Amino acid sequence: MMDSIARTGSFAAAAREMGKVPSALTYSVRQLEDALDVLLFDRSSRQAVLTAAGQELLAEGRRLLQEMDAVANRVRRVATGWESTLTVAIDDAIARRAVYDLMEAFFQLREDGLPPPTRLKLRTEVLAGTWEALSSGQADLAIGTTTQPPGSSFHCEPLGEMEMIFVVAPHHPLASHEGALDPGTIALHRIIAVADTARQLLPMTVGVMPGQEVLTMPSMAAKLEALLRGLGCGSLPRSMVRRHVEAGRLVHKPYAQPRPPVVLNYAWRAGHPPARALTWWLQQLRSPVTRGALLEQHEGLLL
């Protein structure tokens, strides 16, 4: 009603456009003014001129109408099988560049010229926290779980193997150590670890010796920065530190007893058939190229 009056410039013209009598329109405007306790139109001239309060109401009203249309369109499209929201839990060791590539491809999908109505929510977890996000219902898909989910209420597929290598800064005492490193030698130096984000499940600890001094960081990126500064020693995915090793900013020190690569998986809840957004993500994860990128494409994006 406000939009029509402002566009046509008079109550009479707006009434004709809306198929109402002018008196009904005038009455509705007065009701609105009484409810807001403001004057919306300056009635001193022959034309319907908005007051400052009326201009603000019209601007906000137009925005709300657009949002209502957008919501209605989303609701209609969700009814076709799309989720309203899809939450993906990513382990912090997964390559961010590949994740962003997947999100970009998802948003480029078109149906009747429109992108998917599903809102994506990405959350980063560490170790057991990735599995906990899925098992607690806080995520619909978990990428990078390190253990096979127990029971039959979850589907789990292998993502691949990630090679972890032990690195130190060039000025760290272990950088000049001759030969491979044994656990006893490593235990004498501060280890840098990333905090497990699990709150309910038993947190996991990887690579920390009993009694060893530990510097705990909140993310892989923070751990990498601490390693570059020589604040300790520790392991990171080879693809994450490759450019730093090649540039001499980090030194790769092999273990005396080689450690097997970490086996990572992706998992989702079983039961009902997955809706369309989750189905699309699962289709991408079936590709060996996609799985390889998630494990290897750490370069080219700031960590």
C-alpha positions, 0 to 999 in steps of 0.5 A: 500500500505504501509503495503504491501511494508513493509511486502513483503520487496520490491516494486516488491513483493508488486506490485504482491500482489496488482495486480499492476505493480511496476512502478505504486506503485513507482509513488504512493509512490512518490506522498505520499512522495511529499504530506507529504514532507517526505521520507518514504522509504530508497532507498539506499538498495536493499530492501524497508526499512522504514524511521522513518517517514515511520514507524510512518505513517505505524503504524498510518495507520494500526490503522486507517484501523482498526478503519475504519473496526470497523466503517463499522461493526458498521454502518452495525449493526446499520442498523439492528435496533440498536441505535448508542447511547442510553442515559440513565438519572438516578436520583441520588437516584437510586442504582448505583450497580443495574445500573452497573449490567444492563450495564454489562448484556447489554454488554454481549449480543451477536449477531453473536458473537458480542456485541451490537453496541450501545454506552451507555451514562449514565448521573446523574440528580436530581429531575426535572433534570431527567425529563428535560433530557428526555423532552429536548431530551438529554436522551432516557430513564429516570429512577427515575422521580418523577412526571408523565410526562404530555401529550401523547408524553411520556410513563411512568411506575411506578418503585416503592416506595422509603422510605426516612428516616431522619438521623443525625450524633451522635454528631448532636444536634438533635441526643439527641432529645427525641421523634419524630421530628416535622417540627418546631424543624427541621426548627431550624437546618441546612438542607442538600439538593441536588441541582436540576439539572433542567435548564429550568424546575422549580427546585424542593425543598424537605424538606426545611422549609421557612427560614431554613438554607440550605447547598446545595450539588451536589449529594446524595453521597456528602449529605451523607458525609455531614450528616456523618460529622454532618454538618446538618440534612436531609433525604436519602433513607433507603437502602442508609443509612442502614449500617451507621445507623446499625454501629452507624455512623448515627442516625435515627430520626422519624418524628412526622407526618410520610411521605409517600414514594416517588413514582418513575417512568421510562419514554421514548418518545412515537411515533416510536417503540423503537429501539433494545437497548431501547427495551432491557432496557425496557424489564429489567425494566418490571421485579419486581426484576430489579425495586426492585434492582434499589430502594434498592441495594445501598450497596456494591458499593462506593457512 
